[in-house]
Amino acid sequence: VAMVGLIEGVGESTAQIAKVFSGYLSDRFGRRKPLILLGYGLGAGSKPFFALAGAPAMVFAARFADRVGKGIRGAPRDALVADVTPPEIRGRAY
């Protein structure tokens, strides 16, 4: 139980930290799509490793990669939605 808690805690912390940096990079470079694609790619690429995991370390690595992907794609995706949505209906776009 403690190992699952550790894996989840590190994973979610990683996602939140990555979200800060990806949001900054997205705003700085003005290019959102490459970060979104990288984030979804990391998430999709890590999924098969869950099935192949034979030890907690492998699950930890796969979960870490998956949450980094989530963090990378989150802020740029939200900013892209805000960019293409008219201000009067922006709240409904999310």
C-alpha positions in Angstrom: 0.0 0.0 0.0 2.8 2.4 0.8 4.5 1.7 -2.5 1.3 2.6 -4.4 1.0 5.8 -2.4 4.6 6.7 -3.1 4.2 6.0 -6.9 1.0 8.1 -7.1 2.4 10.9 -4.9 5.5 11.2 -7.0 3.6 10.9 -10.2 1.1 13.7 -9.4 3.8 16.0 -8.0 5.7 15.5 -11.2 2.6 16.4 -13.3 2.1 19.6 -11.4 5.7 20.7 -11.7 5.8 19.8 -15.4 2.7 21.8 -15.9 4.3 25.0 -14.6 7.3 24.6 -16.9 5.3 23.6 -20.0 2.9 26.6 -19.5 5.9 28.9 -19.3 7.5 27.4 -22.5 4.2 27.5 -24.3 3.8 31.2 -23.6 7.4 32.0 -24.2 7.7 30.4 -27.6 4.0 30.9 -28.7 3.9 27.3 -30.0 1.5 25.1 -28.2 1.0 22.1 -30.5 4.5 20.6 -30.2 4.2 20.5 -26.4 0.7 19.0 -26.6 1.9 16.3 -29.0 5.0 15.5 -26.9 2.8 15.2 -23.8 0.3 12.9 -25.5 3.1 10.9 -27.0 4.8 10.4 -23.6 1.5 9.3 -22.2 0.7 6.9 -25.0 4.2 5.5 -25.1 4.3 4.7 -21.4 1.0 2.7 -21.4 2.5 -0.6 -22.7 5.1 -0.6 -19.9 2.4 -1.0 -17.3 1.5 -4.4 -18.8 5.2 -5.4 -19.0 6.0 -4.4 -15.5 7.4 -7.1 -13.3 8.5 -5.0 -10.4 7.4 -1.8 -8.6 10.4 0.1 -10.2 9.0 -0.5 -13.7 5.5 0.7 -12.6 7.2 3.7 -11.0 9.1 4.6 -14.3 6.0 4.1 -16.4 3.8 6.2 -14.1 6.5 8.9 -13.9 6.6 9.1 -17.8 2.8 9.1 -18.0 2.5 11.9 -15.5 5.3 14.0 -17.1 3.3 13.7 -20.3 0.2 14.8 -18.6 2.0 17.8 -17.1 3.5 18.8 -20.4 0.3 18.7 -22.3 -2.1 20.3 -19.8 -1.3 24.0 -19.7 -0.6 24.3 -23.5 -3.8 22.4 -24.3 -5.8 24.7 -22.1 -4.1 27.8 -23.6 -4.8 26.5 -27.1 -8.5 26.1 -26.3 -8.5 29.7 -24.9 -6.8 31.0 -28.0 -9.3 29.6 -30.4 -12.5 30.2 -28.4 -14.3 33.6 -28.6 -14.2 35.4 -25.2 -17.9 35.4 -24.8 -18.2 31.6 -24.7 -14.8 30.7 -23.3 -16.2 29.2 -20.1 -18.3 26.7 -22.0 -15.2 25.6 -24.0 -13.7 23.9 -21.0 
